[in-house]
Amino acid sequence: MSTSRSVTTDARELAEQLRPALRRIFRQLRRQSSGLEISPLHAPLLIAIMENPGIGVGELAQMEGLRSPTMTGHINSMVAAGLVKRTEPTEGDRRRVGLVATPHGRSLIDAMRKRRTDQLARALERLPDTSRAALWAAIPALSDLNLTDIDA
């Protein structure tokens, strides 16, 4: 029982240290995207559409934790900006229209990812070898983290 308590305590302390560091890094990377033609709200939606081509507005809203009317507004503005297009209705349900990223939308996300990767690489270059080695060693554990299976 004491082992369980110490693991829980250790995990909590690690979370308290890790969360602000990750938030700071994410915020700094997000700022790097400010010069692109895509809003910070639309970028993650476009990425979700790219990862799930043909996804419906309702499915996307549920996945992103938004109401369908709110998502419809975002999608309408993304369609108007040429980032996303609606697909033809499916055979089984003529009302069901999917969403796909346009070539323009994909190129903006590719540019955003490249800028963020370049920024992160430049910051990593400045770290001492031991710090970079520690980050390399942490990648498998960070990749194993899954917050979707855990109740808030």
N, C-alpha and C positions, 0 to 999 in steps of 0.2 A: 504494500500500500504506500509506503514511503517513496518507493521508486516511481509510482504513478504520480504522486504529488510533486516530486522533483521534476519529472518530465513536463507536467502541466505548468509548473512555475517557470521552468526554463523556456518553454514554448511561449508563454505570455511575455516574458522579458525580451525574448528574441523578437516577437511581434512588435512590441513597443519600440524597439530600436530600428527594425526593418521598415515599418510602415512610413515614418517620416522621410527616411532616406529615399525610398521608392517614389513617394509623392513628389519630393524635390526634383529628382531626376526626371520624372514624367513631365512635370511642369516646365522644366527647362527645355526638354525636347519639344514639347508642344509649342512653346514660344518660337521655336525655329521655323514653324510652319506658317507663321503669321504673314509672310509675303506671298503665299500661294493664293490662288483664286477659289479656295474652298473654305467654308466656315468651319470653325472648330467643332460645331455641332454636327455638321454634315459628314466630316471625314470618317468618324467611326461607323456611321450608317452606311456610307459607301463601301467601306471595308467589309461590313457584314453582308452587304449585297454581293460583293465580289466573291466572298467565301461561300455564299449560298445562292448561286445564280437561279433565277426563277422564283425566289421566295416571294410570298404574297405580303401585302401591306400589313394585314392582321398578324401574320406569323412574325414579321419583323418587329411590329409594335410589342408583341408579347415577349419576344426574345430580348428586346432592349428596355423593357419595363415602362413603356409609354402607352398612352391611350390611343386607340385607332384613329380618332379624328386629329390628334396631335401629329401622329405619324403621317397621316395623309397630307397635312399641310407641309411637312418637311419634304415629303416625296414630290409634291407638286412644285415646290421651289427648286428641287434638285433636277426635275425634268425640265423646267424652264431654263435652268442654267446649263443644260446639256450634259449633265453628269450621269443621269440614269434614264433608261427608257422602259416603258411598259411592254410586256410581251403580249402576243395574241392570246385570247381566252383559250383555256384548255378544252379538249373534247368532252370530258366528263361534266364539266361545270363551266358554262359559257360566261358566268360572272367572274370566275377566277382568272385574274390577270397577275402575271409574275413580274418581277423587276430584275433588270440586268444593268450592269455598269456599261456606259458607253466607252468607246476608245478614249475620248477626252477625259472622262472620269478616271479611267484606269491610269492614264498618263499622269494625272495630278497626284494620285495616290502613290504611284511609283516615284515621282519627284519628291513627294513629302517623305517617303521612306528613305530615299537616298540622302536627303538633307539631314534627316535625323541620325542615320547611320554614320554619316561623315562627321557630324558634330560629336557623337558619342565616341567615335574612333579617335578624334583629336584629343578629347578629354582623357581617354584611356592611355594614349601615348605619353601623357604627362605624369602618369602614376609610376611609382617605383615598380621594379620587376616583381617584388614580393606581393604588392597589392594586386597587380594584374594576375599573378599566379593564384592568389586567394579567390579572385573573381572567377577564374577558370574552374577552380575546384568547386565553387558554389553553384555553377550552372546546372549540374544534374539534380541537385536538391531543389533549386528554384523551379526547374522544369517539372518536377514531380508535384509541386504544390497545386492543389485544386480546391478553389473556394466554392465552387458551385454545389458540391455535395454537403456543405456544412450549413446548418441553420444559423441565421444571424442572431 
